[in-house]
Amino acid sequence: MSIIVLIFDYDDTLVPDSTTQLLEKYKIDTEKFWGEDFKKLIQAGFDPTFAMLKLIFENIGKDKPLGLLTNSDLRKIDKEISQTQFPGLPEPVC
C-alpha cells in the first residue's frame, strides 16, 4: 500500500504564488494550467483547491512532467521556493 502526503503552501500565505513556482520548476505550461485546464474544472463545479490538486496529481507519474515527485524532490523545491517567502517569517525547517 502506498501513502501519498503532499504538504504545500497552496493558499500562498508564506510565499507568493508557490503553485506557479512549482509548475514552472518542472516546465509545466502555467498559462494552459491556469487559463484552460483549471478554468474547465472550475466551470465543471470543482472547488478551486481540489481543481488545482487534481491537475497537480495528474502531472505526477512516470513520463509525466512532475515525475515521481519524491520527498527528496519536494525538499529541494522547498529550499528554492522558500527563498521568495514573505518578510518576517522564520527560516524554513526543511
ZIGIFEN-V448457 format. One record per residue. RES is the residue in one small letter. SS is DSSP state (hx for helix, st for strand, lp for the rest). Layout:
res->RES ss->SS
res->RES ss->SS
This chain:
res->m ss->lp
res->s ss->lp
res->i ss->lp
res->i ss->lp
res->v ss->lp
res->l ss->lp
res->i ss->lp
res->f ss->lp
res->d ss->lp
res->y ss->lp
res->d ss->lp
res->d ss->lp
res->t ss->lp
res->l ss->lp
res->v ss->st
res->p ss->lp
res->d ss->lp
res->s ss->hx
res->t ss->hx
res->t ss->hx
res->q ss->hx
res->l ss->hx
res->l ss->hx
res->e ss->hx
res->k ss->hx
res->y ss->lp
res->k ss->lp
res->i ss->lp
res->d ss->lp
res->t ss->hx
res->e ss->hx
res->k ss->hx
res->f ss->hx
res->w ss->hx
res->g ss->hx
res->e ss->hx
res->d ss->hx
res->f ss->hx
res->k ss->hx
res->k ss->hx
res->l ss->hx
res->i ss->hx
res->q ss->hx
res->a ss->lp
res->g ss->lp
res->f ss->lp
res->d ss->lp
res->p ss->hx
res->t ss->hx
res->f ss->hx
res->a ss->hx
res->m ss->hx
res->l ss->hx
res->k ss->hx
res->l ss->hx
res->i ss->hx
res->f ss->hx
res->e ss->hx
res->n ss->lp
res->i ss->lp
res->g ss->lp
res->k ss->lp
res->d ss->lp
res->k ss->lp
res->p ss->lp
res->l ss->lp
res->g ss->lp
res->l ss->lp
res->l ss->lp
res->t ss->lp
res->n ss->hx
res->s ss->hx
res->d ss->hx
res->l ss->hx
res->r ss->hx
res->k ss->hx
res->i ss->hx
res->d ss->hx
res->k ss->hx
res->e ss->hx
res->i ss->hx
res->s ss->hx
res->q ss->hx
res->t ss->hx
res->q ss->st
res->f ss->lp
res->p ss->lp
res->g ss->lp
res->l ss->lp
res->p ss->lp
res->e ss->lp
res->p ss->lp
res->v ss->lp
res->c ss->lp
